Amino acid sequence: MIIAFWVLVLLVLYVYAGYPLIVSRMAKYFARPKPPDGGRNPFVSLIITAYNEEGAIRDKLINSLGLSYPEDRLEIIVVSDGSTDRTDEITRGFADRGVRLVRMGSNKGKSAAQNMAASEARGEILVFSDADVELDEGTLATIVRPFADRRVGCVAGKIGYVLSRETGVTRAENLYWRYEFHLRQRESELGNLAMGSGLFAIRRGLFTPLDSDVGDDFVLPMKTAMKGYRVIFEPDARGRTVLYQSRAEDMFATKLRIITKDLRGLFFCRRILNPFSYPLYAWGLISHKLLRWLVPYFLIGILASSLELRYHPFYRTTIVVQIIFYGLALLNLSMGSRGKESRLLYIPSSFFLINSAAFIGVLRFIAGRKSGRWQPVR
């Protein structure tokens, strides 16, 4: 039990601190050279997936048409996933400015919509961006620049969050993404990055049709890496979106859906976890993703082993610390639902919420449950 306790504690510490520290140190000494600027503008298809986005699509298209990229080297495609509001009507109003509407007959999910758009796109590079993401003016030029290196197959951009309402949930999520993007930058430099989020570009020839229950920004980078191409994180390719999940229950639902679909995606691409075939990628994905999803089970094991060792004063103390930590997190989450949360406890609350979602997400995956239909939160 003592061995089990310390192994599980070390695993949790490795996930959140050990792996990021090791990657950062290795990237400092073994960083792969940055792709050169080829000075060319490849033909780009900017694909915007939308489902009932009448409140956001006009601003998105105005923003997209204002990007500093040659007009004759860019096509903008809006794929409407069976929208039932004015999304299609608003998009058609931009037809005279070159915007193409591709309409799905019914709501089949984000991946199905992206598959259809990709099949009709003419661009050498496909850039995927959500309807509620506002891109910086130079983002397109920046995100396609690394493709001058033929070894680069996918480039991920950086999404910043504007808080719709400042709560413990939104503050914790903002902090999480700052940590996450720092880690991805180091992985990109080392050469074991195999994921993106919200904004990414891929060579058209490397796009493969997506399963309806996996995430494009996770599966496509993994498949790119498995084909021998580099995945690059480009922090200067920036976009912004409003973080609407200000309530714990909304953030929990979002995390649960993402974890469930990403687990399915990792299962479909499980060959990449073979350390003999993909040593760096296997290490990165196991450490960055798989072990992180298993942290709640490690935490349960830590509590269980502490209870078994309660005769020893040290382990009795760890039981008290764990009970206080989880109790305060639960209390703060319940207070947050009434608008009375403590600003001092948002990190423990977020830690508890994320790991609760991971706990259930893993069980849903094992049971064969799917992630649920794509439904943007506004």
C-alpha positions as CSV (number, residue, x, y, z in Angstrom):
1,M,0.0,0.0,0.0
2,I,2.9,2.4,0.7
3,I,4.4,1.6,-2.7
4,A,1.0,2.1,-4.4
5,F,0.4,5.4,-2.6
6,W,3.8,6.9,-3.7
7,V,3.6,5.5,-7.2
8,L,0.2,7.2,-7.7
9,V,1.3,10.4,-6.1
10,L,4.4,10.5,-8.4
11,L,2.2,9.8,-11.4
12,V,0.0,12.8,-10.6
13,L,3.0,15.0,-10.1
14,Y,4.5,13.7,-13.4
15,V,1.4,14.6,-15.4
16,Y,1.1,18.2,-14.2
17,A,4.7,19.1,-13.5
18,G,7.2,16.4,-14.4
19,Y,6.3,16.0,-18.0
20,P,6.1,19.7,-18.8
21,L,9.5,20.3,-17.1
22,I,11.2,17.4,-19.0
23,V,9.7,18.6,-22.3
24,S,10.8,22.2,-21.7
25,R,14.4,21.1,-20.8
26,M,14.6,18.8,-23.8
27,A,13.2,21.4,-26.2
28,K,15.9,23.9,-24.9
29,Y,18.7,21.6,-26.0
30,F,17.2,19.5,-28.8
31,A,14.8,21.9,-30.5
32,R,14.1,21.1,-34.1
33,P,14.9,24.0,-36.5
34,K,12.0,26.3,-37.2
35,P,10.6,25.9,-40.8
36,P,11.9,28.6,-43.2
37,D,9.7,31.3,-44.6
38,G,9.2,30.2,-48.2
39,G,7.9,33.6,-49.3
40,R,5.0,32.1,-51.3
41,N,1.2,32.3,-50.8
42,P,-0.4,28.9,-51.4
43,F,-4.0,28.7,-52.4
44,V,-6.0,28.5,-49.1
45,S,-9.5,27.3,-48.3
46,L,-10.8,28.8,-45.1
47,I,-13.5,26.4,-43.9
48,I,-16.0,27.7,-41.3
49,T,-18.3,25.2,-39.8
50,A,-21.6,26.6,-38.6
51,Y,-24.7,25.3,-36.9
52,N,-27.3,27.9,-36.0
53,E,-24.8,30.7,-35.9
54,E,-26.9,33.6,-37.0
55,G,-25.6,35.7,-34.1
56,A,-21.9,35.2,-35.1
57,I,-21.7,34.4,-38.8
58,R,-21.9,37.9,-40.1
59,D,-19.1,39.2,-37.9
60,K,-17.1,36.1,-38.8
61,L,-17.4,36.6,-42.5
62,I,-16.5,40.3,-42.2
63,N,-13.5,39.3,-40.2
64,S,-12.5,36.6,-42.7
65,L,-12.8,39.0,-45.7
66,G,-10.6,41.5,-43.9
67,L,-7.7,39.1,-43.5
68,S,-4.4,40.2,-45.1
69,Y,-4.1,37.5,-47.7
70,P,-4.3,37.8,-51.5
71,E,-7.9,37.5,-52.6
72,D,-7.0,35.4,-55.6
73,R,-5.3,32.9,-53.4
74,L,-8.2,32.5,-50.9
75,E,-11.6,30.9,-50.9
76,I,-14.0,31.1,-47.9
77,I,-16.4,28.2,-47.4
78,V,-19.2,28.2,-44.9
79,V,-20.5,24.7,-44.3
80,S,-23.9,24.9,-42.6
81,D,-24.7,21.7,-40.7
82,G,-28.4,21.7,-41.2
83,S,-28.9,25.1,-39.6
84,T,-32.5,26.0,-38.9
85,D,-32.0,29.8,-38.2
86,R,-30.8,32.6,-40.5
87,T,-27.2,31.3,-40.8
88,D,-27.7,30.3,-44.5
89,E,-29.5,33.5,-45.4
90,I,-26.8,35.7,-43.9
91,T,-24.1,33.7,-45.6
92,R,-25.7,33.9,-49.0
93,G,-25.6,37.7,-48.6
94,F,-21.8,37.5,-49.0
95,A,-21.9,35.4,-52.2
96,D,-21.0,38.4,-54.3
97,R,-17.8,38.7,-52.3
98,G,-16.8,35.2,-53.0
99,V,-18.1,33.4,-50.0
100,R,-19.4,29.9,-50.8
101,L,-22.2,28.2,-48.8
102,V,-22.2,24.4,-48.6
103,R,-25.3,23.2,-46.9
104,M,-25.9,19.9,-45.2
105,G,-29.4,18.7,-45.6
106,S,-29.7,17.8,-41.9
107,N,-27.7,18.2,-38.7
108,K,-25.1,15.4,-39.0
109,G,-22.4,16.8,-36.7
110,K,-19.3,18.9,-37.1
111,S,-17.1,16.2,-38.5
112,A,-19.5,15.3,-41.2
113,A,-19.8,18.9,-42.2
114,Q,-16.0,19.3,-42.3
115,N,-15.8,16.2,-44.5
116,M,-18.2,17.7,-47.0
117,A,-16.5,21.1,-47.1
118,A,-13.0,19.5,-47.5
119,S,-14.3,17.4,-50.5
120,E,-15.4,20.6,-52.2
121,A,-12.5,22.8,-51.3
122,R,-9.9,23.8,-53.9
123,G,-7.2,25.0,-51.7
124,E,-3.7,23.5,-51.3
125,I,-4.0,24.2,-47.6
126,L,-7.2,23.8,-45.6
127,V,-7.7,26.1,-42.7
128,F,-10.4,25.2,-40.2
129,S,-11.9,27.9,-37.9
130,D,-15.0,27.9,-35.8
131,A,-17.7,30.5,-36.5
132,D,-17.2,32.3,-33.2
133,V,-13.4,32.8,-33.6
134,E,-12.2,36.2,-34.7
135,L,-8.8,35.9,-36.4
136,D,-6.0,38.5,-36.3
137,E,-5.5,40.2,-39.6
138,G,-2.2,38.4,-40.4
139,T,-3.2,35.0,-39.1
140,L,-3.7,33.3,-42.5
141,A,-0.4,34.4,-43.8
142,T,1.3,33.3,-40.5
143,I,-0.4,29.9,-40.3
144,V,0.5,28.9,-43.8
145,R,4.1,30.1,-43.6
146,P,5.6,26.8,-42.1
147,F,4.2,24.8,-45.1
148,A,7.2,26.1,-47.1
149,D,8.9,23.1,-45.4
150,R,7.6,20.0,-47.2
151,R,8.1,18.0,-44.0
152,V,5.3,20.1,-42.3
153,G,1.9,18.7,-42.6
154,C,-0.2,20.5,-40.0
155,V,0.0,23.9,-38.2
156,A,-2.0,24.7,-35.1
157,G,-2.8,28.3,-34.1
158,K,-3.5,29.9,-30.8
159,I,-6.9,30.7,-29.5
160,G,-7.3,33.4,-26.8
161,Y,-10.4,33.6,-24.6
162,V,-12.4,36.7,-23.8
163,L,-14.5,36.1,-20.7
164,S,-18.2,36.6,-21.2
165,R,-18.5,36.7,-17.4
166,E,-15.7,36.5,-14.9
167,T,-16.3,33.6,-12.6
168,G,-14.0,31.0,-11.0
169,V,-14.8,28.6,-13.9
170,T,-13.7,31.1,-16.6
171,R,-10.6,32.3,-14.7
172,A,-9.5,28.7,-14.2
173,E,-10.2,27.8,-17.9
174,N,-8.1,30.9,-19.0
175,L,-5.3,29.8,-16.7
176,Y,-5.5,26.2,-18.0
177,W,-5.1,27.3,-21.6
178,R,-2.1,29.5,-20.9
179,Y,-0.5,26.4,-19.3
180,E,-1.6,24.2,-22.2
181,F,-0.3,26.5,-25.0
182,H,3.0,26.8,-23.2
183,L,3.3,23.0,-23.1
184,R,2.3,22.7,-26.8
185,Q,4.9,25.3,-27.8
186,R,7.6,23.2,-26.1
187,E,6.3,20.0,-27.7
188,S,6.3,21.7,-31.1
189,E,9.9,22.7,-30.7
190,L,10.9,19.2,-29.6
191,G,8.9,17.5,-32.4
192,N,6.4,15.5,-30.5
193,L,3.3,17.7,-30.9
194,A,0.2,15.8,-32.3
195,M,-2.8,18.0,-31.5
196,G,-4.4,21.3,-32.1
197,S,-7.4,23.3,-30.9
198,G,-10.0,25.4,-32.6
199,L,-7.8,26.9,-35.3
200,F,-5.5,24.7,-37.5
201,A,-4.3,24.2,-41.1
202,I,-3.5,21.0,-42.9
203,R,-2.3,20.1,-46.4
204,R,-5.3,19.1,-48.4
205,G,-3.6,15.8,-49.5
206,L,-3.3,14.8,-45.8
207,F,-6.9,15.4,-44.9
208,T,-8.8,12.1,-44.3
209,P,-12.5,11.8,-43.7
210,L,-13.4,12.1,-40.0
211,D,-15.5,9.8,-38.0
212,S,-18.6,11.6,-36.6
213,D,-17.6,11.1,-33.0
214,V,-14.0,12.3,-33.0
215,G,-12.4,15.7,-32.8
216,D,-10.9,17.1,-36.0
217,D,-8.3,19.1,-34.1
218,F,-7.0,16.0,-32.3
219,V,-7.4,13.2,-34.9
220,L,-6.1,15.1,-38.0
221,P,-2.8,16.2,-36.3
222,M,-2.3,12.6,-35.1
223,K,-2.8,11.1,-38.5
224,T,-0.5,13.7,-40.0
225,A,2.2,12.7,-37.5
226,M,1.7,9.0,-38.3
227,K,2.3,9.8,-42.0
228,G,5.7,11.2,-41.1
229,Y,4.9,14.9,-41.3
230,R,5.6,17.5,-38.6
231,V,2.9,19.2,-36.6
232,I,3.8,22.8,-35.7
233,F,2.3,25.1,-33.1
234,E,2.4,28.7,-34.4
235,P,1.6,31.1,-31.5
236,D,1.6,34.1,-33.8
237,A,-1.4,32.7,-35.7
238,R,-4.0,34.0,-33.4
239,G,-7.7,34.1,-32.9
240,R,-10.1,35.1,-30.1
241,T,-13.4,33.7,-28.9
242,V,-15.7,34.4,-26.1
243,L,-15.8,31.9,-23.3
244,Y,-19.5,31.4,-22.5
245,Q,-19.2,28.5,-20.2
246,S,-19.2,30.6,-17.0
247,R,-21.2,28.0,-15.0
248,A,-19.6,24.9,-13.6
249,E,-22.3,22.6,-15.2
250,D,-21.7,24.1,-18.7
251,M,-17.9,23.6,-18.4
252,F,-18.4,20.1,-17.1
253,A,-20.6,19.2,-20.1
254,T,-18.0,20.7,-22.5
255,K,-15.1,18.9,-20.9
256,L,-17.0,15.6,-20.8
257,R,-17.8,15.8,-24.5
258,I,-14.3,16.7,-25.5
259,I,-12.7,14.0,-23.3
260,T,-15.1,11.3,-24.6
261,K,-14.5,12.2,-28.3
262,D,-10.7,12.6,-27.9
263,L,-10.5,9.2,-26.2
264,R,-12.3,7.7,-29.2
265,G,-9.9,9.6,-31.5
266,L,-6.9,8.2,-29.7
267,F,-8.4,4.7,-29.9
268,F,-8.8,5.0,-33.6
269,C,-5.2,6.2,-33.9
270,R,-3.9,3.9,-31.3
271,R,-0.9,2.8,-33.5
272,I,0.7,6.1,-32.6
273,L,1.0,4.9,-29.0
274,N,3.5,2.2,-30.1
275,P,6.8,3.5,-28.6
276,F,8.8,1.4,-31.1
277,S,7.2,3.0,-34.1
278,Y,6.6,6.5,-32.8
279,P,8.7,6.9,-29.7
280,L,8.4,10.7,-29.2
281,Y,4.7,10.9,-30.1
282,A,3.8,7.9,-28.0
283,W,5.6,9.4,-25.0
284,G,4.0,12.8,-25.6
285,L,0.4,11.5,-26.0
286,I,0.6,9.1,-23.1
287,S,2.0,11.8,-20.8
288,H,0.0,14.8,-22.1
289,K,-3.4,13.1,-22.7
290,L,-3.8,9.5,-21.6
291,L,-2.3,9.8,-18.2
292,R,-4.1,13.1,-17.6
293,W,-7.4,11.4,-18.3
294,L,-6.5,8.7,-15.8
295,V,-5.6,11.2,-13.0
296,P,-9.0,10.8,-11.3
297,Y,-8.4,7.1,-10.9
298,F,-5.0,7.8,-9.5
299,L,-6.6,10.2,-7.0
300,I,-9.1,7.5,-5.9
301,G,-6.2,5.1,-5.5
302,I,-4.3,7.7,-3.4
303,L,-7.3,8.1,-1.1
304,A,-7.9,4.4,-0.9
305,S,-4.3,3.6,0.0
306,S,-4.3,6.4,2.5
307,L,-7.3,4.9,4.2
308,E,-5.6,1.5,4.3
309,L,-2.5,3.1,5.9
310,R,-4.5,5.2,8.4
311,Y,-2.7,3.7,11.4
312,H,0.4,5.8,10.5
313,P,0.3,9.5,11.5
314,F,1.6,10.7,8.1
315,Y,-1.1,8.9,6.1
316,R,-3.8,10.0,8.5
317,T,-2.7,13.6,7.7
318,T,-2.9,12.9,4.0
319,I,-6.5,11.7,4.5
320,V,-7.4,14.9,6.3
321,V,-5.8,17.0,3.6
322,Q,-7.6,15.2,0.8
323,I,-11.0,15.5,2.5
324,I,-10.5,19.2,3.1
325,F,-9.4,19.8,-0.5
326,Y,-12.3,18.0,-2.1
327,G,-14.7,19.4,0.5
328,L,-13.7,23.0,-0.3
329,A,-13.9,22.3,-4.0
330,L,-17.4,20.9,-3.7
331,L,-18.5,23.7,-1.4
332,N,-17.2,26.3,-3.8
333,L,-18.9,24.7,-6.8
334,S,-22.2,24.7,-5.0
335,M,-21.7,28.3,-3.9
336,G,-20.8,29.2,-7.5
337,S,-24.2,28.0,-8.7
338,R,-25.7,30.6,-6.4
339,G,-23.2,33.3,-7.5
340,K,-21.4,33.3,-4.1
341,E,-18.1,31.4,-5.0
342,S,-14.8,32.2,-3.4
343,R,-12.1,33.7,-5.6
344,L,-9.5,31.9,-3.6
345,L,-10.8,28.4,-4.4
346,Y,-11.4,28.5,-8.1
347,I,-8.3,26.4,-8.9
348,P,-9.2,23.5,-6.5
349,S,-12.8,23.7,-7.9
350,S,-11.6,23.6,-11.5
351,F,-9.3,20.7,-10.7
352,F,-12.2,18.7,-9.2
353,L,-14.5,19.6,-12.1
354,I,-12.0,18.6,-14.8
355,N,-11.1,15.3,-13.1
356,S,-14.8,14.5,-12.5
357,A,-15.4,15.0,-16.2
358,A,-12.4,12.8,-17.0
359,F,-13.6,10.1,-14.6
360,I,-17.0,9.9,-16.3
361,G,-15.5,10.4,-19.8
362,V,-13.3,7.3,-19.4
363,L,-16.3,5.2,-18.2
364,R,-18.4,6.5,-21.1
365,F,-15.6,5.5,-23.6
366,I,-15.2,2.0,-22.1
367,A,-19.0,1.6,-22.2
368,G,-19.0,2.6,-25.9
369,R,-21.0,5.7,-25.3
370,K,-20.5,8.5,-27.8
371,S,-19.7,12.1,-27.1
372,G,-23.0,13.6,-28.2
373,R,-24.0,15.9,-31.0
374,W,-22.0,19.1,-31.5
375,Q,-23.9,21.9,-29.9
376,P,-22.1,25.3,-29.6
377,V,-22.6,27.1,-26.3
378,R,-23.5,30.8,-26.6
